[in-house]
Amino acid sequence: MSALVQEHPGNEPVPAGEAARLFAGLADEARLLVAVSGGPDSVALLALLSEWARRPGRPALYAATVDHGLREASAAEAEAVAALCRKLDVPHAILRWSGPKPASGIQERARKARYSLLAQHALSLGGAVLVTAHTLDDQAETMLMRMARGSGPAGLVGMRARVRKGAVELARPLLGLTKARLIATAERHGLSVIQDPSNADARFERVRWRGLLPLLAEEGLSSERLATLASRLARLEAALAHRVVSLLPGLRPSGAGDNLQLDLAALADEPEEIVLRLIARGLETVAGTEGRNLPRLERLEACAGALIAAAGRGAAMTRTLSGCVLALDRKGVLTLSREPLRRRGIHSAAR
């Protein structure tokens, strides 16, 4: 579930007692790898974690900095983080994103490269939990970006405080704190921080949304309100997921291969959202995507809505979506199968 907003007036630094409560969920881990860019958020996280981890019985703490090689100063900045880690007695590694860099979509590609490098390093440490310094402000920006792209409830849950990414556990213990409090924390510890100029570059979508947040807050749509919405949506999402899991036995194998069947007529009394999610699970299974490369929500909604309506009136219908054929018979039984190879530009489902 999304982290709850921490109720603290002003922009006061994070005291050790509060940090201990935030890190309580990490206490039973064997090893932690904190991602440190050198900015105020991650430097504050490093300072708080290093102080907390000194207590007996706490996890072994490691740090890593990704040098993306996108700016001339990036290597020196990574070395500055290494020096800070030596001062705090935290083992540190510099991970370099090598090779040619893309001409477009640079922030998204850099983000993927960063997580890949950090995940590999976490695994090399024996399966360390990766800890990042995402804040309440980051959560708000993420929600606004996803909202603008048409995300549904699952997307608007935003970032989770704890999530598994591939073989690595990712923890965001500061997700309920504002960036201002982390800046104050870094200042209280007397730590110098790096100001990445890309964080003020309006060419990037996240930066543009960041600039709008103060205006939205004046109208009541603050980062705190958005984070509260994310928590409520997470609660709703958990209830929906629970209901979908209870109905998964109805998504049964059919015939040869990975074909599945789902009796839409038997689901006539279920809310459309539940049926839509069952169809999405079927698409994931048949296409072998495991949550990747699913169609945009608008396309999934349009396809599922047409199939549900057809089942309600006893009509047959065939649709193609996400590399699958969805064939509904007059009894309301939907069969999902992989889309056959196209020949001469004409798809068999269109004949």
RODO-2510 file (C-alpha; in nm, 4 decimals, decimal comma):
residues 351
     n   res          X          Y          Z
     1     m     0,0000     0,0000     0,0000
     2     s     0,1121     0,3565    -0,0571
     3     a     0,2878     0,5266     0,2329
     4     l     0,0788     0,7436     0,4593
     5     v     0,1531     1,1145     0,4757
     6     q     0,3608     1,2050     0,7796
     7     e     0,1988     1,4833     0,9792
     8     h     0,4674     1,7351     1,0708
     9     p     0,4343     2,1141     1,0625
    10     g     0,6688     2,3241     0,8518
    11     n     0,9828     2,1942     0,6932
    12     e     1,1578     2,0582     1,0006
    13     p     1,4398     1,8022     0,9677
    14     v     1,3602     1,4353     1,0248
    15     p     1,4667     1,3402     1,3803
    16     a     1,6238     1,0039     1,4620
    17     g     1,3104     0,8760     1,6348
    18     e     1,0927     0,9418     1,3325
    19     a     1,3534     0,7889     1,1026
    20     a     1,3542     0,4746     1,3174
    21     r     0,9780     0,4432     1,2713
    22     l     1,0119     0,4937     0,8955
    23     f     1,2843     0,2286     0,8724
    24     a     1,1154    -0,0236     1,1035
    25     g     1,0024    -0,2339     0,8082
    26     l     1,3654    -0,2778     0,7030
    27     a     1,4966    -0,3969     1,0385
    28     d     1,4728    -0,7696     0,9592
    29     e     1,6592    -0,7468     0,6285
    30     a     2,0148    -0,8781     0,6037
    31     r     2,1467    -0,6120     0,3647
    32     l     2,0299    -0,2766     0,2293
    33     l     2,1559    -0,0965    -0,0796
    34     v     2,0738     0,2740    -0,0755
    35     a     2,0730     0,4544    -0,4100
    36     v     2,2503     0,7897    -0,3708
    37     s     2,2570     1,0380    -0,6579
    38     g     2,4086     1,3148    -0,4488
    39     g     2,0912     1,5238    -0,4485
    40     p     1,9359     1,6389    -0,1190
    41     d     1,6760     1,3608    -0,1031
    42     s     1,9165     1,0699    -0,1382
    43     v     2,1892     1,2332     0,0728
    44     a     1,9379     1,2828     0,3551
    45     l     1,8277     0,9203     0,3214
    46     l     2,1906     0,8067     0,3355
    47     a     2,2573     1,0128     0,6491
    48     l     1,9455     0,8861     0,8257
    49     l     2,0016     0,5230     0,7268
    50     s     2,3701     0,5246     0,8226
    51     e     2,2851     0,6586     1,1682
    52     w     2,0025     0,4065     1,2110
    53     a     2,2072     0,1100     1,0817
    54     r     2,4828     0,1605     1,3393
    55     r     2,2671     0,0045     1,6093
    56     p     2,3378    -0,3640     1,6878
    57     g     2,1304    -0,6126     1,4922
    58     r     2,0530    -0,3715     1,2090
    59     p     2,1044    -0,4669     0,8410
    60     a     2,4407    -0,4204     0,6718
    61     l     2,4251    -0,0970     0,4728
    62     y     2,5752    -0,0384     0,1278
    63     a     2,5432     0,2534    -0,1118
    64     a     2,5721     0,2961    -0,4878
    65     t     2,5711     0,5865    -0,7309
    66     v     2,4882     0,5548    -1,0998
    67     d     2,7036     0,7687    -1,3277
    68     h     2,4876     0,8074    -1,6384
    69     g     2,7661     0,9815    -1,8256
    70     l     2,5242     1,2426    -1,9583
    71     r     2,6995     1,5477    -1,8128
    72     e     3,0640     1,6396    -1,7917
    73     a     3,0400     1,6794    -1,4140
    74     s     2,8733     1,3429    -1,3481
    75     a     3,1955     1,1481    -1,2779
    76     a     3,3173     1,4065    -1,0250
    77     e     2,9729     1,4102    -0,8607
    78     a     2,9800     1,0317    -0,8221
    79     e     3,3241     1,0576    -0,6628
    80     a     3,1895     1,3208    -0,4225
    81     v     2,9211     1,0749    -0,3106
    82     a     3,1902     0,8093    -0,2675
    83     a     3,3849     1,0481    -0,0413
    84     l     3,0741     1,1143     0,1670
    85     c     3,0149     0,7412     0,2053
    86     r     3,3722     0,6912     0,3226
    87     k     3,3125     0,9621     0,5821
    88     l     2,9982     0,7808     0,6983
    89     d     3,1744     0,4420     0,6826
    90     v     2,9276     0,3041     0,4262
    91     p     3,0700     0,0802     0,1476
    92     h     3,0038     0,2505    -0,1855
    93     a     3,0132     0,1565    -0,5536
    94     i     2,9976     0,3713    -0,8663
    95     l     2,7915     0,2047    -1,1399
    96     r     2,8454     0,3440    -1,4904
    97     w     2,5919     0,3460    -1,7724
    98     s     2,8215     0,2774    -2,0637
    99     g     2,7609     0,2676    -2,4365
   100     p     2,5802     0,5057    -2,6743
   101     k     2,3004     0,7196    -2,5320
   102     p     1,9601     0,7656    -2,7014
   103     a     1,8765     1,0899    -2,8795
   104     s     1,5203     1,0977    -2,7432
   105     g     1,3387     0,9720    -2,4353
   106     i     1,6607     1,0146    -2,2426
   107     q     1,5092     1,0416    -1,8930
   108     e     1,3025     0,7250    -1,9290
   109     r     1,5947     0,5306    -2,0766
   110     a     1,8258     0,6604    -1,8045
   111     r     1,5741     0,5568    -1,5377
   112     k     1,5562     0,2019    -1,6772
   113     a     1,9347     0,1810    -1,7004
   114     r     1,9683     0,3107    -1,3435
   115     y     1,7304     0,0503    -1,1992
   116     s     1,8949    -0,2247    -1,3993
   117     l     2,2428    -0,1358    -1,2716
   118     l     2,1233    -0,0960    -0,9131
   119     a     1,9308    -0,4251    -0,9253
   120     q     2,2352    -0,6105    -1,0569
   121     h     2,4479    -0,4644    -0,7790
   122     a     2,1872    -0,5500    -0,5143
   123     l     2,1903    -0,9110    -0,6329
   124     s     2,5713    -0,9179    -0,6314
   125     l     2,5580    -0,8199    -0,2641
   126     g     2,3568    -1,1309    -0,1879
   127     g     2,0067    -1,0008    -0,2487
   128     a     2,0112    -0,6624    -0,0765
   129     v     1,6880    -0,4644    -0,0597
   130     l     1,7204    -0,1556    -0,2798
   131     v     1,6225     0,1603    -0,0892
   132     t     1,5422     0,4842    -0,2734
   133     a     1,4632     0,8369    -0,1554
   134     h     1,1336     0,8946    -0,3359
   135     t     0,9245     1,1554    -0,1555
   136     l     0,5706     1,2821    -0,1267
   137     d     0,6476     1,5322    -0,4032
   138     d     0,7704     1,2541    -0,6334
   139     q     0,4487     1,0646    -0,5640
   140     a     0,2365     1,3667    -0,6572
   141     e     0,4298     1,4217    -0,9805
   142     t     0,3943     1,0551    -1,0721
   143     m     0,0195     1,0599    -1,0128
   144     l    -0,0302     1,3726    -1,2236
   145     m     0,1775     1,2279    -1,5086
   146     r    -0,0207     0,9043    -1,5031
   147     m    -0,3504     1,0893    -1,4791
   148     a    -0,2610     1,2901    -1,7875
   149     r    -0,1833     0,9667    -1,9731
   150     g    -0,5222     0,8167    -1,8909
   151     s    -0,4210     0,5681    -1,6199
   152     g    -0,6899     0,3813    -1,4306
   153     p    -0,7106     0,3178    -1,0547
   154     a    -0,4139     0,0774    -1,0571
   155     g    -0,1869     0,3423    -1,2107
   156     l    -0,3125     0,6197    -0,9866
   157     v    -0,2100     0,4226    -0,6794
   158     g     0,1260     0,5739    -0,7694
   159     m     0,4491     0,4413    -0,6271
   160     r     0,4340     0,1764    -0,3563
   161     a     0,6296     0,1961    -0,0338
   162     r     0,7440    -0,1628    -0,0927
   163     v     0,7374    -0,3500    -0,4228
   164     r     0,9195    -0,6292    -0,5990
   165     k     1,0903    -0,5451    -0,9279
   166     g     1,2081    -0,8647    -1,0912
   167     a     1,4420    -1,0412    -0,8508
   168     v     1,4923    -0,7356    -0,6268
   169     e     1,2849    -0,5851    -0,3465
   170     l     1,2496    -0,2068    -0,3685
   171     a     1,1694     0,0020    -0,0594
   172     r     1,0715     0,3702    -0,0477
   173     p     1,0570     0,4509     0,3262
   174     l     1,0407     0,8307     0,2773
   175     l     0,7384     0,8302     0,0473
   176     g     0,5282     1,0094     0,3087
   177     l     0,7762     1,2967     0,3595
   178     t     0,8085     1,6203     0,1652
   179     k     1,1242     1,7057    -0,0241
   180     a     1,1545     2,0224     0,1877
   181     r     1,1991     1,8134     0,5030
   182     l     1,4772     1,6129     0,3397
   183     i     1,6546     1,9296     0,2306
   184     a     1,6311     2,0495     0,5906
   185     t     1,7661     1,7141     0,7090
   186     a     2,0702     1,7339     0,4800
   187     e     2,1337     2,0889     0,6017
   188     r     2,1067     1,9839     0,9678
   189     h     2,3716     1,7174     0,9097
   190     g     2,5929     1,9746     0,7374
   191     l     2,6051     1,7722     0,4149
   192     s     2,6762     1,9274     0,0779
   193     v     2,4445     1,8194    -0,2033
   194     i     2,4489     1,8189    -0,5815
   195     q     2,2005     2,0188    -0,7861
   196     d     2,1375     1,8363    -1,1130
   197     p     2,0468     2,0985    -1,3793
   198     s     1,8154     1,8498    -1,5508
   199     n     1,5820     1,8820    -1,2506
   200     a     1,4994     2,2342    -1,3711
   201     d     1,4919     2,1564    -1,7444
   202     a     1,1388     2,2220    -1,8727
   203     r     1,1977     1,9905    -2,1693
   204     f     1,1230     1,7027    -1,9326
   205     e     0,7637     1,6128    -1,8468
   206     r     0,8247     1,5562    -1,4760
   207     v     0,9882     1,8978    -1,4416
   208     r     0,6878     2,0677    -1,6026
   209     w     0,4488     1,8964    -1,3617
   210     r     0,6790     1,9907    -1,0734
   211     g     0,6418     2,3541    -1,1730
   212     l     0,2624     2,3236    -1,1674
   213     l     0,2410     2,1695    -0,8202
   214     p     0,2552     2,5021    -0,6302
   215     l    -0,0322     2,6367    -0,8436
   216     l    -0,2391     2,3233    -0,7838
   217     a    -0,1675     2,3438    -0,4114
   218     e    -0,3119     2,6960    -0,4030
   219     e    -0,6413     2,5441    -0,5221
   220     g    -0,6257     2,2687    -0,2595
   221     l    -0,4721     1,9946    -0,4748
   222     s    -0,1526     1,9620    -0,2722
   223     s     0,1011     1,6802    -0,2703
   224     e    -0,0510     1,5663     0,0593
   225     r    -0,4011     1,5474    -0,0944
   226     l    -0,2698     1,3519    -0,3915
   227     a    -0,0853     1,1114    -0,1607
   228     t    -0,4053     1,0592     0,0410
   229     l    -0,5876     0,9819    -0,2830
   230     a    -0,3152     0,7300    -0,3717
   231     s    -0,3617     0,5560    -0,0350
   232     r    -0,7385     0,5375    -0,0820
   233     l    -0,6994     0,4039    -0,4340
   234     a    -0,4534     0,1434    -0,3036
   235     r    -0,7202     0,0285    -0,0582
   236     l    -0,9773     0,0106    -0,3389
   237     e    -0,7285    -0,1687    -0,5641
   238     a    -0,6644    -0,4330    -0,2973
   239     a    -1,0391    -0,5021    -0,2667
   240     l    -1,0805    -0,5341    -0,6435
   241     a    -0,7766    -0,7615    -0,6724
   242     h    -0,9140    -0,9831    -0,3958
   243     r    -1,2418    -1,0264    -0,5839
   244     v    -1,0635    -1,0979    -0,9122
   245     v    -0,8489    -1,3674    -0,7480
   246     s    -1,1621    -1,5361    -0,6137
   247     l    -1,3009    -1,5573    -0,9684
   248     l    -0,9813    -1,6741    -1,1408
   249     p    -1,0913    -2,0422    -1,1408
   250     g    -1,3502    -1,9340    -1,3989
   251     l    -1,0644    -1,8496    -1,6362
   252     r    -1,0034    -2,2081    -1,7422
   253     p    -0,7902    -2,3822    -2,0083
   254     s    -0,9635    -2,4612    -2,3358
   255     g    -0,8390    -2,6936    -2,6102
   256     a    -0,4795    -2,7080    -2,7229
   257     g    -0,1999    -2,4672    -2,6435
   258     d    -0,2490    -2,1771    -2,4047
   259     n    -0,6116    -2,1059    -2,4980
   260     l    -0,8384    -1,9941    -2,2152
   261     q    -1,2147    -1,9681    -2,1739
   262     l    -1,4191    -1,7314    -1,9616
   263     d    -1,7970    -1,7586    -1,9252
   264     l    -1,9097    -1,3961    -1,9566
   265     a    -2,2760    -1,4960    -1,9282
   266     a    -2,2060    -1,6416    -1,5817
   267     l    -2,0478    -1,3099    -1,4818
   268     a    -2,3504    -1,1006    -1,5768
   269     d    -2,4039    -0,9843    -1,2172
   270     e    -2,0396    -0,8846    -1,1644
   271     p    -1,9375    -0,5172    -1,2007
   272     e    -1,7861    -0,4376    -1,5383
   273     e    -1,4539    -0,3488    -1,3739
   274     i    -1,4195    -0,7030    -1,2376
   275     v    -1,4941    -0,8622    -1,5761
   276     l    -1,2527    -0,6230    -1,7467
   277     r    -0,9760    -0,7280    -1,5077
   278     l    -1,0477    -1,0974    -1,5641
   279     i    -1,0174    -1,0427    -1,9386
   280     a    -0,6910    -0,8558    -1,8823
   281     r    -0,5560    -1,1475    -1,6755
   282     g    -0,6549    -1,3817    -1,9557
   283     l    -0,4702    -1,1674    -2,2099
   284     e    -0,1592    -1,1674    -1,9905
   285     t    -0,1664    -1,5454    -1,9607
   286     v    -0,2342    -1,6237    -2,3254
   287     a     0,0076    -1,3659    -2,4653
   288     g     0,2695    -1,4546    -2,2020
   289     t     0,3237    -1,0860    -2,1166
   290     e     0,2958    -1,1166    -1,7350
   291     g     0,1692    -0,7590    -1,7091
   292     r     0,3912    -0,6205    -1,9869
   293     n     0,2779    -0,4859    -2,3228
   294     l    -0,0906    -0,4893    -2,2393
   295     p    -0,2986    -0,2486    -2,4498
   296     r    -0,3767     0,1003    -2,3333
   297     l    -0,6629     0,1057    -2,0874
   298     e    -0,8917     0,2825    -2,3372
   299     r    -0,8516    -0,0008    -2,5898
   300     l    -0,9015    -0,2675    -2,3244
   301     e    -1,2141    -0,0902    -2,1972
   302     a    -1,3589    -0,0582    -2,5485
   303     c    -1,2932    -0,4251    -2,6306
   304     a    -1,4216    -0,5599    -2,2979
   305     g    -1,7259    -0,3306    -2,3089
   306     a    -1,8226    -0,4566    -2,6554
   307     l    -1,7809    -0,8207    -2,5512
   308     i    -1,9816    -0,7753    -2,2293
   309     a    -2,2623    -0,6037    -2,4205
   310     a    -2,2653    -0,8776    -2,6848
   311     a    -2,2786    -1,1486    -2,4168
   312     g    -2,5742    -0,9699    -2,2593
   313     r    -2,7782    -0,9941    -2,5781
   314     g    -2,6603    -1,3420    -2,6785
   315     a    -2,4600    -1,2303    -2,9805
   316     a    -2,1355    -1,3767    -3,1136
   317     m    -1,8368    -1,1471    -3,1621
   318     t    -1,4660    -1,1665    -3,2417
   319     r    -1,2047    -0,9069    -3,1500
   320     t    -0,8247    -0,8943    -3,1618
   321     l    -0,6204    -0,7269    -2,8896
   322     s    -0,2682    -0,7495    -2,7484
   323     g    -0,1673    -1,0276    -2,9886
   324     c    -0,4734    -1,2353    -2,8966
   325     v    -0,8043    -1,3297    -3,0562
   326     l    -1,1068    -1,2955    -2,8294
   327     a    -1,3938    -1,5041    -2,9701
   328     l    -1,7333    -1,4856    -2,7990
   329     d    -1,9982    -1,7454    -2,8859
   330     r    -2,3753    -1,7024    -2,8586
   331     k    -2,3797    -1,8775    -2,5203
   332     g    -2,1603    -1,6037    -2,3754
   333     v    -1,8411    -1,8104    -2,3546
   334     l    -1,5288    -1,6125    -2,4436
   335     t    -1,2256    -1,7977    -2,5836
   336     l    -0,8880    -1,6256    -2,5758
   337     s    -0,6160    -1,7565    -2,8068
   338     r    -0,2957    -1,6293    -2,9585
   339     e    -0,3403    -1,4285    -3,2745
   340     p    -0,2442    -1,6367    -3,5835
   341     l     0,0172    -1,5163    -3,8281
   342     r    -0,1147    -1,2726    -4,0845
   343     r    -0,1071    -1,3636    -4,4515
   344     r    -0,1237    -1,1238    -4,7421
   345     g    -0,2144    -0,8419    -4,5086
   346     i    -0,5510    -0,9927    -4,4123
   347     h    -0,6139    -1,1205    -4,0632
   348     s    -0,8205    -1,4362    -4,0271
   349     a    -1,0418    -1,2765    -3,7600
   350     a    -1,1468    -1,0099    -4,0096
   351     r    -1,2774    -1,2551    -4,2708
***
